[in-house]
Amino acid sequence: MRLDAVRLTPLSIVPVPAGDVMHAMRRSSPGFVDFGEAYFSCVQSGALKAWKRHQRMTLNLVVPIGCVSFAVIDGESGLGRRYELGPASYGRLTVPPGLWVGFKGVAPELSMILNIADLEHDPGEEDRAAADRFAFDWNAPCWPAGPDQRIAP
């Protein structure tokens, strides 16, 4: 199953009195393919940004500020998973090409996502769909505790 190729890697936060150090990725990290670009995306509390599918790009998503719920959907199998990331559940979500991704701000304040992508942005290699394209349950338990969701095509 293609969802099994999605990787959630726990990351470390090093407490420092003047402000913590939050690791994101090294060349030797699981999920590292290549470096194309790194960028930040912000999402307001309750806002939904969905859906996008990359044909060639691998995403490496980290949430250093706030809390974000991610949905990853395999359009071929009709299965989806929910992941939640933020400082309290600090990790890196690696999403290979070919899977649909959406996210929702679930912190009371603005949340920030870092994407370390293996390619530079190319709008020609991505597909987009309307927010109502998939009937995803944003309140379902997060993976790995929660089961995969059956998504209507």
C-alpha positions in Angstrom: 0.0 0.0 0.0 1.3 3.5 -0.9 0.3 4.9 2.5 2.9 2.6 4.1 5.6 4.7 2.3 4.6 7.7 4.4 7.1 8.1 7.3 6.6 9.8 10.6 10.0 10.5 12.2 10.2 11.7 15.8 12.5 14.7 16.2 14.4 16.1 19.1 13.9 19.4 20.9 17.0 20.6 22.8 16.0 22.8 25.8 18.1 25.9 25.9 17.3 28.6 28.6 17.2 31.4 26.0 15.0 29.4 23.5 14.9 25.8 22.4 16.7 24.2 19.4 14.3 22.2 17.3 15.9 19.7 14.9 14.3 19.3 11.4 16.5 17.3 9.0 20.0 16.2 8.1 21.3 14.7 4.9 21.6 11.4 6.8 17.9 11.6 8.1 15.4 9.0 7.1 13.2 10.4 4.3 16.0 12.7 2.9 16.0 12.2 -0.9 17.7 15.4 -2.2 17.4 19.2 -1.6 15.4 21.4 -3.8 14.0 24.1 -1.6 12.8 24.8 1.9 9.8 27.1 2.6 7.4 28.0 5.4 3.6 27.8 5.1 1.3 29.4 7.7 -2.2 28.3 8.5 -4.8 30.1 10.7 -6.7 28.3 13.5 -9.5 26.3 11.9 -8.4 27.0 8.3 -8.2 24.2 5.8 -5.6 24.0 3.0 -6.5 21.1 0.8 -5.9 19.2 -1.6 -2.6 18.9 -3.4 -0.8 15.9 -5.0 2.8 16.1 -6.2 3.9 13.9 -9.1 7.6 14.0 -8.4 8.2 16.0 -5.2 8.8 14.4 -1.8 7.6 16.5 1.1 9.3 16.7 4.5 6.9 18.5 6.8 7.8 19.9 10.3 5.6 22.1 12.5 7.8 24.1 14.9 5.0 26.6 15.9 1.4 25.8 16.7 -0.3 22.5 15.8 -1.4 21.2 12.4 -3.5 18.2 11.4 -2.4 16.6 8.2 -4.4 14.3 5.9 -2.6 12.0 3.5 -4.8 10.1 1.0 -4.0 7.4 -1.5 -6.4 8.1 -4.3 -5.9 4.7 -5.8 -6.8 2.6 -2.7 -9.2 5.2 -1.3 -7.5 5.1 2.1 -6.4 8.0 4.2 -4.5 8.8 7.4 -4.5 11.7 9.8 -1.3 12.9 11.5 -0.9 15.8 14.0 2.3 17.7 14.4 3.5 20.5 16.6 6.0 21.0 19.5 4.0 18.6 21.7 4.1 15.9 19.1 7.3 17.0 17.3 8.3 15.1 14.3 8.8 15.1 10.5 6.2 13.8 8.1 7.7 12.5 4.9 5.2 12.2 2.1 6.3 10.6 -1.2 5.0 11.7 -4.6 1.6 10.5 -5.8 -0.4 11.0 -2.5 -3.0 13.7 -1.8 -2.1 16.0 1.1 -4.2 18.5 3.0 -3.8 20.3 6.3 -5.8 22.1 8.9 -4.7 24.5 11.7 -5.8 23.1 15.0 -3.9 25.4 17.4 -5.7 28.4 18.8 -3.1 30.6 17.2 -1.3 30.7 13.8 0.7 27.6 13.0 3.8 27.4 10.9 4.9 24.5 8.7 8.4 24.0 7.3 8.6 21.9 4.1 12.0 20.6 3.1 11.3 19.5 -0.5 13.6 17.5 -2.8 12.6 19.6 -5.8 12.2 23.3 -6.5 8.6 24.3 -6.8 7.2 23.5 -10.3 3.4 24.1 -10.6 3.4 21.7 -13.6 4.2 18.7 -11.4 1.3 19.1 -9.0 -2.4 18.4 -9.1 -4.9 20.4 -7.1 -8.5 19.6 -6.0 -11.2 21.5 -4.1 -11.4 21.2 -0.3 -14.6 19.1 -0.6 -13.0 16.6 -3.0 -12.5 14.0 -0.2 -14.9 13.3 2.7 -12.0 13.2 5.3 -12.8 12.9 9.0 -10.5 15.6 10.5 -11.6 14.4 14.0 -10.6 10.8 13.6 -7.7 9.4 15.7 -4.2 10.1 14.5 -2.1 7.4 13.0 -0.6 5.1 14.2 -3.3 4.8 17.0 -6.2 5.3 14.6 -7.0 3.0 11.7 -6.8 4.1 8.0 -10.0 5.9 6.9 -12.0 4.7 3.9 -12.4 7.7 1.7 -15.1 8.0 -0.9 -13.6 8.8 -4.3 
